[in-house]
Amino acid sequence: MEFIVRKLASRPDTMLVRYDCACGCKPNAEYKQGSDEVGSEHCCCGNVHFVGPNAKEHLETDLSERKAQGEDSDVGEYTISETKVDAPWGGTIPVAYAIPSAAREH
């Protein structure tokens, strides 16, 4: 998955991390510089990504909670990966993403 990063003109301390999904969507998540909070986005096909400190842990917790509530059973198991993206203000920010074994139709 290739992530696109841009700084928000209206909020220069906030970055938008998105990708072009195979289903046609453009899921995006925001992260504010220096924040401990993560941003996230679930795509209609089942893909999900989180951006910010401890992104992978937040992603795993989210998927576990969704599974416990019976959500996402139609997409099967997830493959979880993580990477880092360059922040517009310097340094890198963690990004974790999960791809389901059976994507939903768009």
Secondary structure, 3 states (H helix, E strand, C coil): CCCEEEEECCEEEEEEEECCCCCCCCCEEEEECCCCCCEEEECCCCCEEEECCCHHHHHHHHHHHHHHCCCCHHHCCEEEEEEEEECCCCCEEEEEEEEECCCCCC
